[in-house]
Amino acid sequence: MDTSEAITISYSEGKDFEILVDPDLAKEAKLEGKEYEIQRLLFVQEVFTDASAGERASADELEAEFNTKQIMDAAEEVFEKGEMQLTTDQKAEMREEKYRQVVNMIARRVQNPQTGNPHPPKRIENALEEAGFNIQAMDDVEEKFDEAVDQLKPIIPVSLEEKAMAVKIPNDKTGKAYDLLQQKTDLEEEKWGNEYFYAKMTLPAGILEELMRDIQEATDGEAVFTEDK
């Protein structure tokens, strides 16, 4: 079997163990949390002590390390606990994806205190480029968001002011509206009455107007927002 496109996942607890996996399926499972079957991930249904040299782990070595002689069980533990060596294309794709996530987070959460409105994504991108912002494939997006905001402050006016709001929605209008609330706010309290759904939330001040517009559209204008003081 041609393994030239496979990537290695390495696990080491005194002794090295490696498996060869499909790069796309492994990325989806290990980094995006998708369900997987270990048999489908493996390019070769073996556990190696040195994959590049083709040195397979013996049954005794598997049992000593993983308490099993079953290759699939040992391979799954290597996959779960090991480190994945990403391809160059995967690293570039993940950097771009995470960069976009940070830009979108800034556009949703941060506002211009001079206008009270969010900054347009293009302005955010230009400011991040000027600031020399950098993100890597394995970086945590929330941590990089905080870093990006700090780097933006000397370049464009930014505010992370939050609003505390309450909303009342007829029960028969909550479907799409509830999904929007979960996606765009931190719901702090929910109550389902006989006729209405009530919720309290906090959200970035810059997206309040957009959220209210989207919720009214989803509820045919029957949602009632009030400031939660």
VMD Tcl script that draws the C-alpha trace (Angstrom):
set ca {
  {0.00 0.00 0.00}
  {1.28 3.48 -0.89}
  {1.86 5.39 2.36}
  {3.43 8.49 0.81}
  {0.35 10.58 1.68}
  {0.05 9.24 5.23}
  {0.97 11.24 8.29}
  {2.43 9.90 11.50}
  {0.96 10.05 14.98}
  {3.63 9.45 17.59}
  {3.16 8.36 21.19}
  {6.02 8.09 23.63}
  {6.04 7.03 27.26}
  {9.57 5.76 27.49}
  {9.27 3.78 24.24}
  {8.12 5.20 20.93}
  {5.01 3.94 19.17}
  {3.67 5.26 15.87}
  {0.75 4.77 13.51}
  {0.25 5.92 9.91}
  {-3.08 7.61 9.29}
  {-5.09 9.32 6.57}
  {-4.34 13.04 7.00}
  {-7.84 14.37 6.30}
  {-9.74 11.80 8.37}
  {-7.26 12.15 11.23}
  {-7.56 15.94 11.24}
  {-11.36 15.73 11.38}
  {-11.27 13.21 14.22}
  {-8.39 14.47 16.34}
  {-8.66 18.23 15.86}
  {-12.35 18.74 15.07}
  {-13.79 16.09 17.36}
  {-15.64 14.08 14.73}
  {-16.50 10.46 15.44}
  {-14.20 7.92 13.84}
  {-13.43 4.24 13.40}
  {-9.75 3.52 13.93}
  {-9.75 0.95 11.11}
  {-10.74 3.65 8.60}
  {-8.08 6.08 9.81}
  {-5.13 3.74 9.48}
  {-3.16 3.52 6.25}
  {-1.57 0.34 7.56}
  {-3.24 -1.70 10.27}
  {-0.10 -1.87 12.35}
  {1.52 -0.15 15.29}
  {5.17 0.69 14.70}
  {8.14 1.45 16.91}
  {9.64 3.26 13.91}
  {7.21 3.80 11.03}
  {9.78 5.28 8.64}
  {11.92 2.16 9.01}
  {8.92 -0.16 8.90}
  {9.69 -1.58 12.33}
  {6.48 -3.06 13.75}
  {5.78 -3.30 17.46}
  {5.60 -6.88 18.68}
  {2.64 -8.29 20.56}
  {4.75 -8.36 23.73}
  {5.67 -4.68 23.32}
  {2.02 -3.75 22.85}
  {0.99 -5.72 25.91}
  {3.74 -4.16 28.03}
  {2.70 -0.63 27.05}
  {-1.05 -0.86 26.39}
  {-2.07 -3.99 28.31}
  {-3.34 -5.57 25.10}
  {-1.97 -7.56 22.21}
  {-4.78 -6.31 19.93}
  {-3.36 -3.97 17.29}
  {-6.58 -1.93 16.89}
  {-6.89 -1.29 20.62}
  {-3.27 -0.19 20.85}
  {-3.57 1.91 17.69}
  {-6.60 3.71 19.10}
  {-4.67 4.63 22.24}
  {-1.77 5.90 20.15}
  {-4.23 7.98 18.15}
  {-5.94 9.41 21.24}
  {-2.78 10.22 23.21}
  {-0.22 10.80 20.48}
  {0.88 13.91 18.63}
  {-0.09 14.36 14.99}
  {2.46 15.53 12.46}
  {0.45 17.77 10.11}
  {1.26 18.11 6.43}
  {2.40 21.50 5.11}
  {-0.93 21.99 3.33}
  {-2.87 21.11 6.47}
  {-0.90 23.58 8.55}
  {-1.53 26.34 6.00}
  {-5.23 25.49 5.81}
  {-5.60 25.46 9.60}
  {-3.72 28.75 10.00}
  {-6.03 30.39 7.48}
  {-9.13 28.89 9.10}
  {-8.12 30.04 12.58}
  {-7.16 33.49 11.31}
  {-10.67 33.83 9.82}
  {-12.20 32.67 13.09}
  {-10.28 35.36 15.00}
  {-11.32 38.06 12.52}
  {-14.96 36.98 12.77}
  {-14.80 36.89 16.57}
  {-13.43 40.43 16.62}
  {-16.13 41.60 14.20}
  {-18.81 40.05 16.48}
  {-17.47 40.90 19.92}
  {-15.56 44.15 19.51}
  {-16.98 47.55 18.65}
  {-15.62 50.96 17.79}
  {-16.30 53.06 20.93}
  {-16.44 56.18 18.76}
  {-19.45 54.93 16.81}
  {-20.79 52.03 18.87}
  {-20.66 49.82 15.77}
  {-18.47 46.80 14.93}
  {-15.37 47.30 12.81}
  {-15.72 45.90 9.26}
  {-13.74 42.66 8.74}
  {-11.49 44.27 6.13}
  {-10.48 47.04 8.57}
  {-9.74 44.36 11.17}
  {-7.60 42.40 8.71}
  {-5.63 45.52 7.71}
  {-5.03 46.41 11.36}
  {-3.94 42.87 12.23}
  {-1.50 42.92 9.32}
  {-0.11 46.25 10.51}
  {0.22 44.85 14.04}
  {2.13 41.81 12.79}
  {-0.44 39.41 14.24}
  {0.50 35.77 13.74}
  {-1.40 32.55 14.35}
  {-0.27 28.95 14.06}
  {-2.16 25.76 13.20}
  {-2.32 24.46 16.77}
  {-3.01 27.78 18.54}
  {-6.06 28.17 20.77}
  {-8.49 30.56 19.07}
  {-9.80 32.14 22.28}
  {-6.27 32.90 23.48}
  {-5.35 34.35 20.09}
  {-8.50 36.49 20.17}
  {-7.30 38.13 23.40}
  {-3.84 38.60 21.92}
  {-5.27 40.08 18.71}
  {-7.40 42.60 20.62}
  {-4.36 43.73 22.62}
  {-2.39 44.20 19.40}
  {-5.24 46.14 17.78}
  {-5.57 48.72 20.57}
  {-2.71 50.98 19.42}
  {-4.00 50.89 15.83}
  {-7.81 51.15 15.90}
  {-10.21 52.10 18.71}
  {-11.65 48.96 20.30}
  {-14.10 48.30 23.11}
  {-15.25 45.02 24.62}
  {-18.24 46.55 26.38}
  {-21.00 44.03 27.06}
  {-24.74 44.47 27.42}
  {-27.02 42.61 29.79}
  {-30.36 41.97 28.12}
  {-33.57 40.00 28.63}
  {-35.86 38.68 25.92}
  {-39.40 37.29 25.84}
  {-40.45 35.11 22.88}
  {-43.72 33.24 22.22}
  {-43.12 29.51 22.57}
  {-44.20 28.79 19.01}
  {-41.57 31.23 17.68}
  {-38.54 30.00 19.62}
  {-37.03 27.46 17.19}
  {-34.62 29.48 15.05}
  {-34.52 32.33 17.58}
  {-33.24 30.02 20.32}
  {-30.46 28.76 18.06}
  {-29.42 32.36 17.34}
  {-29.36 33.20 21.04}
  {-27.14 30.21 21.78}
  {-24.77 31.05 18.94}
  {-24.35 34.77 19.62}
  {-24.85 35.28 23.37}
  {-24.01 33.78 26.74}
  {-27.40 32.67 28.03}
  {-27.37 33.08 31.80}
  {-30.96 32.19 32.62}
  {-33.70 30.40 30.71}
  {-37.34 29.87 31.65}
  {-40.06 28.15 29.67}
  {-43.53 29.39 30.59}
  {-46.90 28.18 29.35}
  {-46.93 30.72 26.53}
  {-43.52 32.41 26.46}
  {-39.84 31.64 26.62}
  {-37.79 34.04 28.77}
  {-34.01 34.42 28.79}
  {-31.35 36.65 30.26}
  {-28.04 37.05 28.48}
  {-24.86 39.04 28.09}
  {-23.45 39.88 24.68}
  {-20.98 42.28 23.07}
  {-22.61 45.69 22.73}
  {-21.49 45.88 19.11}
  {-23.70 43.00 17.98}
  {-26.84 43.92 19.93}
  {-28.50 45.72 17.03}
  {-27.75 42.88 14.62}
  {-28.98 40.26 17.09}
  {-32.22 42.09 17.75}
  {-32.83 42.42 14.02}
  {-32.16 38.70 13.43}
  {-34.36 37.63 16.36}
  {-37.23 39.84 15.22}
  {-36.93 38.36 11.74}
  {-36.97 34.82 13.17}
  {-40.00 35.54 15.37}
  {-42.03 37.64 12.93}
  {-41.41 40.67 15.12}
  {-42.92 39.11 18.26}
  {-39.79 39.11 20.46}
  {-39.56 41.70 23.21}
  {-36.11 42.85 24.35}
  {-35.48 44.79 27.56}
  {-32.27 45.90 29.21}
  {-31.51 43.70 32.20}
  {-30.37 46.08 34.93}
}
mol new
graphics top color blue
foreach p $ca { graphics top sphere $p radius 0.5 }
foreach p [lrange $ca 0 end-1] q [lrange $ca 1 end] { graphics top cylinder $p $q radius 0.2 }
display resetview
